[in-house]
Amino acid sequence: MSEKLVQRPGLLTAVYPEREDVRLGTLDRLMAAGVGRLSQLFSVRTATGAGFLRRVGQEEAALGALSEMEFARARVEIAQRLRVAGLREDLVARAFALVRIQAERSLGMRPFDVQLLGGLGMLHGRVVEMDTGEGKTLTASIPAAVMALSAVPVHIVTVNDFLAERDAEWMGPLYRALGLSVGVIVEGLSPEARRAAYACDICYCTNKQVAFDYLKDRLVLEGETRPLHMALEGLSRSTPRRERLLMRGLCYAIVDEADSVLIDEARTPLIITRAGDHSGLEQTYRRAVDIARRLEAPRDYQLREKEWRVQLTDLGKARLRRLSEGFGGVWAAEIHREELARQALSALHLYHRDKHYIVDEAGVQIVDEYTGRLMADRSWERGLHQMIEVKEGCEITGRQETLIRISYQRFFRRYLTLAGMTGTAHEVSGEMRSVYRLRSKRIPTNRKSRRVNLGEHHFATVEQKWRAVLKDVGEHHEAGRPILIGTQSIHASEEVSRILTEAGLAHRVLNARQNADEAHIIAEAGGIGRITVATNMAGRGTDIRIDDAVRAIGGLHVIATGRHDARRIDRQLYGRCGRQGDPGSHVTYVSLEDDLLRVFYGPRLARVIAFFETGSGRVPRLIGGALTRIAQQATEMRHSATRKNLLHADDSLEDLLAFTGRGN
Ligand SMILES: Nc1ncnc2c1ncn2[C@@H]1O[C@H](COP(=O)(O)OP(=O)(O)OP(=O)(O)O)[C@@H](O)[C@H]1O
């Protein structure tokens, strides 16, 4: 049994007893003064593991025997003591017991031992890895409640509005019964509503909303964070800046799907902008796309999909010069001219409609490659977005002027204590440690997993893959089992939908274009005979519940119709079945024409495809498996290396995908 140091949030409240004072500026100041170090001096040791569970068990027996009145009194007393003494082991164990009892009473779920251990890990500022479906939502509520009882403002950060709302509503009765308030921040809330939600003891939000609100607060503070200055201002002005702040600082956060937020999104800069002047630029974008359409591969340029860039050849450069002769302005300078051409060629040939973006009445909207969701107010930088708009014949949006920016990586490092949870941490635990100084902890499953892996099947062409998928669907559908078919893009989901319709199989589709009914589709996806086709949207966080009738015939069957660049994303999809010890199975179908393999191996693959194409197109497992594994692992390593480089070179942020927050 090991012993761990625990930060003592009691100190924070002791220094600033008025909780309203624990504000952004104050906290930055506290951090600068080295509160982290100070609190370690006062820190206490908490046993982990079996000893802790035993202690919670004893406290639970004592608290459980109390009358309702006595229980309420005990709750107030625990909170008071936590506020004064901080997270002392005996108090933490008592608080955990309190939350466990209350969760059973308010939610009908008694946290399992493994959930208590997960909660303890997060209280220690760890990223806990708990298998998909093990109940992370309930697990997070335990450290959240304990921190909140100790008067530390808590943010629970989820990956989308849907989950933020769902989790806040689901866990709400528990918090309220503990005397804690709970708020939720979603897109489109007014500043007043935001302020009210952040003022709650526990606030559910998305990574994007919370980071933008932080940026807005920084704009209000205009870099001024000295508490003395702010106090004076409070006396002298009728509307001091402090009143205009949205949050109460960055104290303790639990990041759900930590690998997605802290790793996949780490390099995304968040930017607050104001409309800039783009007169004149519009013509430039149109000309760039026009010229790019006249350039030909491979003579004038080469597409380097693997490195995600376009390279102009010498012939292409000369042609570009001739085609832009007489345009003057930016076109006269070789470096700008070529940059414009490369951007326009990327817009035309690297970014594909219904994969990287969709076009609807709002114009060009980016689709997140990991979550499959639309990112309504995100745009590509350096004119790329505008050039895609030209390509698609949409109205060109204005170029924005940057007011302030931050990356997720920098933002999350500003929390006094950061914790996280995910079903898939181990592939990126090293990265999490080096970038965020976050250690990860693996929590065992509550019950033995009954998820069956039916393996990976390889086919030469996409056509042949779809045929095999259809056969698989037919077999499992006949048995009555609900089926979830995971696809890599909106386009692929619609292709599968077409094939199923032709085969006369009723189904529902969930993708960024058809998401109005998301909650309803998910609620029904586990029913007998249901077929659901989805993009990665049905990956993380989606809880497909099944009943006893479905359990009896083998549970949910998940069909992955390709492999993602990152193995974690595949594992998230498989995790939709076999939850909480339920039965379930998953199977993967891959074709040598899939993007992952096509991009990695390039034209070399054509000969292999031709060799296996005859008949059913089946590729022997040894060959197909090796080809897929090598491509996936190498791609994953390349992404990881790119991320590391980017994090070290902040300047490169300019080149990347950007949010353009539209402020309030
Ligand atoms: N202690 C418990 N007792 C009974 N049911 C529980 C308990 N904890 C969780 N569950 C159930 O387990 C299911 C999965 O919970 P949840 O969606 O939080 O899992 P998850 O770990 O977040 O999954 P994912 O990794 O897929 O997001 C839910 O239906 C929930 O009701």
The ligand as an ORCA input file, in Angstrom:
! r2SCAN-3c Opt
* xyz 0 1
  N     -22.424      2.309     -8.976
  C     -23.251      2.036     -9.982
  N     -24.346      1.277     -9.789
  C     -25.172      0.988    -10.806
  N     -25.030      1.413    -12.064
  C     -23.962      2.180    -12.327
  C     -23.012      2.542    -11.317
  N     -22.067      3.315    -11.869
  C     -22.406      3.441    -13.166
  N     -23.525      2.773    -13.468
  C     -24.162      2.667    -14.803
  O     -23.147      2.411    -15.751
  C     -23.461      2.970    -17.006
  C     -22.253      3.658    -17.615
  O     -21.981      4.870    -16.968
  P     -21.181      6.057    -17.686
  O     -21.881      6.468    -18.925
  O     -20.892      7.079    -16.661
  O     -19.867      5.282    -18.107
  P     -18.496      5.838    -18.645
  O     -17.426      5.192    -17.865
  O     -18.537      7.326    -18.643
  O     -18.470      5.323    -20.119
  P     -17.680      5.948    -21.385
  O     -16.230      5.662    -21.198
  O     -18.241      5.178    -22.487
  O     -17.988      7.388    -21.420
  C     -24.639      3.884    -16.778
  O     -25.769      3.303    -17.349
  C     -24.777      3.957    -15.266
  O     -26.100      4.079    -14.869
*
